[in-house]
Amino acid sequence: MAQSDDTTLEQLGPKDAALLQQYSDVHMNVFGTPLRVMDHAQGTRIWDVDGNEYLDFLGGIAVNSLGYGHPAWIKALTEQANKVAHTSNYFATVPQITLASKLIEKAGAPEGSLVYFGNSGAEANEAAMKLAKLHGNTLPNNTGKPARIIALTHAFHGRTLGALSITWKPVIREQFEPLVPGAQFVEAGNVQALQDAFDASDEQGPVAAVIMELIQGEAGVLPVGAEFVKAARQLCTEHGALLIIDEVQTGIGRTGKWFAFQREDLSGGIIPDAVTFAKGVAGGFPMGGLIAFGKRNSSLFTPGSHGSTFAGNPLGCACGVATIDTIESEGLLANAEERGKQLRDGLASCGNPLFTQSRGRGLLNAVVLAHPCAHAAANWALEHGLIVNPVAPHALRMAPPLVVSESDVDEAVSILAKVPSDLPDD
Ligand SMILES: Cc1ncc(COP(=O)(O)O)c(C=O)c1O
C-alpha cells in the first residue's frame, strides 16, 4: 500500500516528523512515506514516538495474530533465542519439526503430506510455482510450450518475479515483464473462462496448476465464490492439474477456521493439492511456507529442488508453535468468527451514509465506501486513534489481531461511524 501520499509532515507530532524526514533520506521510496514512526505496542494497541495511541485494526496486515507482546509468544521467542537462533538447513531443530506437524494436522492434510518452510508469502508462492512446474513436467505435452500456471484476475501472490507473474494488478506487474512463461490469468468467478483455459491445452500447453486466494484480500476482501472454487477443483482433477490455494492472508485462523478452504461457504468443501501460508503463522516473526497434500505432491521436491538460508528458522518456528497453541488454548478461532460478525453487523448498522456494505469472513473484512475516498477515510480514522487500511479506493480493510475483544470492536465501530461522508476522493 502507498501509505501516506496525502499526509504532510506538518500534520505529525515533532518526533514523528523529524524521524520520517530521516527515514526518507535513507530508504528507497517503495512504500511511500510511512504514516507514523511506531515506538511500542501491547495487545491491540500501538503507540507512536510522540506518544499517540492507536487501536490497531490492521495488525501488521493480518500478521500479528496474537496482538502485540503476548506472553506466550514472547516466552517462545526469548527461550528459543537463548537456546539457538539459527542453524542452517544442514541441521534441524525441534520447533521446526513441531510446527510442520501442527500445520499438517490443522490443515487436515492426508497421510504423506509434507511442509516446506520459507520466510514470506511471496517465497511461499515461489515454492508453490516450482512445485507446479515439476508437476507440469510430468504431464503429456506435445506443444513444445511450458505447462501453464493459471491465476485469477485481481489476484495478489507477491512481488518477487515468480509471484509477480501470477499477480494481477497491471501497474505493479507490467513494468517487469516478460515474467515467468506460461503464467496466465482467468477472470475470477468465471467458470466458462477457466474451462476454456483448460480446453486450450492442445495449443497452449497443459495446465500444471491453478492458484487462487479464496478471499482476494489485496483486491478489497473479495471472495471468489464457492461455486467457482468447486468448479476449479473439478477441472483440475479432470485434467491432472494441481489446485493450489494461497492462504497467506486467510490462513492460520484469520477467517475463523485454521484455513479458509475449510470454510464450506468459501470453498464448497474442496480439498486442495497444496496450500501456501505466511503472514499470521508466526504471529509477527517473518515466516511462510507450503503444505503439499498427499505423498505424490509432497515428493515432487527432492534434494536441491528448492531452499533458502533462513527456511525453517528456529525463532520463527518457535513463534509459530506458540501462535498455533495460543490460538487453540484461547479459543481464537471462535473469537475471530464472533468478533468478525460483530464488526460487520456494527458497521452495517452504524448509520454512516459513507458505508454501503461490509464484507469478509472472521477477522478479514472490508467496509465498502459510497465514493472512492479510502485514503482520506483511513487518514481520518488514524487521526482519531484507529488503524484501518485503504486497500482499494472504495474499500477499507480491517484485519485486527485474533485476540481483539468485544469492546475493541465497539470502539472501532464507534470511530468509523463518525468518518465524514464528504471526504475527498483518492
Ligand atoms: C494472498 C497473498 N499472497 C501473498 C502475499 C505476499 O506476501 P509477502 O508480502 O509476505 O511476500 C500476500 C501479501 O499481502 C497476500 O495477501
The ligand as an SDF file (V2000), in Angstrom:
LIG
                    3D

 16 16  0  0  0  0  0  0  0  0999 V2000
   -2.6990  -13.6400   -0.6090 C   0  0  0  0  0  0  0  0  0  0  0  0
   -1.2910  -13.1470   -0.5260 C   0  0  0  0  0  0  0  0  0  0  0  0
   -0.3130  -13.8740   -1.0680 N   0  0  0  0  0  0  0  0  0  0  0  0
    0.9540  -13.4780   -0.9970 C   0  0  0  0  0  0  0  0  0  0  0  0
    1.3130  -12.2950   -0.3980 C   0  0  0  0  0  0  0  0  0  0  0  0
    2.7460  -11.8660   -0.3540 C   0  0  0  0  0  0  0  0  0  0  0  0
    3.2350  -11.9880    0.9340 O   0  0  0  0  0  0  0  0  0  0  0  0
    4.5810  -11.2540    1.3680 P   0  0  0  0  0  0  0  0  0  0  0  0
    4.2820   -9.7940    1.3810 O   0  0  0  0  0  0  0  0  0  0  0  0
    4.8870  -11.8240    2.7290 O   0  0  0  0  0  0  0  0  0  0  0  0
    5.6160  -11.6110    0.3720 O   0  0  0  0  0  0  0  0  0  0  0  0
    0.3200  -11.5070    0.1830 C   0  0  0  0  0  0  0  0  0  0  0  0
    0.6640  -10.2180    0.8160 C   0  0  0  0  0  0  0  0  0  0  0  0
   -0.1540   -9.3710    1.0190 O   0  0  0  0  0  0  0  0  0  0  0  0
   -1.0200  -11.9400    0.1030 C   0  0  0  0  0  0  0  0  0  0  0  0
   -2.0140  -11.2190    0.6320 O   0  0  0  0  0  0  0  0  0  0  0  0
  1  2  1  0
  2  3  1  0
  2 15  2  0
  3  4  2  0
  4  5  1  0
  5  6  1  0
  5 12  2  0
  6  7  1  0
  7  8  1  0
  8  9  2  0
  8 10  1  0
  8 11  1  0
 12 13  1  0
 12 15  1  0
 13 14  2  0
 15 16  1  0
M  END
$$$$
